């Protein structure tokens, strides 16, 4: 199924998503990597996380005068955020975009919060940047450009694939079972 969602996401919408669904998002998404996740836990979020979409990405940004322009934005490996992701989901985020899946603690937080993990395809940074309408703002630039929280206005951002859903289904675990049927 192909689904188009608008941010902020509503729990009733993310709870309907199932693994293998294709998703396109319009509205606001936030980039955040490990340093930003750690600071969110320690100091609080610089943005309202209720219904938020967190994108595990370190964008390439060009600054001209006082304006920022996104050159490329692709997913980074999500397992680095495992120590923090469950708590960020508990603060209201409804979707996480990344690559490679996440741990059991995050899977439990997805279930608890009716949220989803959406896989973005690595190597498609030029495709994804074409969906970025504009950079709305940046928070915690002191962490460095890739680690800062970039607030992005997007239109039909995707395709993204639901790989972990709010029922506990996990496409990565299913793939491992198929390739290793004896386990």
Helices and strands as residue ranges (DSSP letters): E 2-6, H 11-14, E 22-31, H 34-43, E 53-55, E 60-64, E 67-72, G 78-81, H 82-90, E 95-98, H 104-113, E 116-119, H 125-129, E 132-139, G 141-143, E 149-164, H 171-179
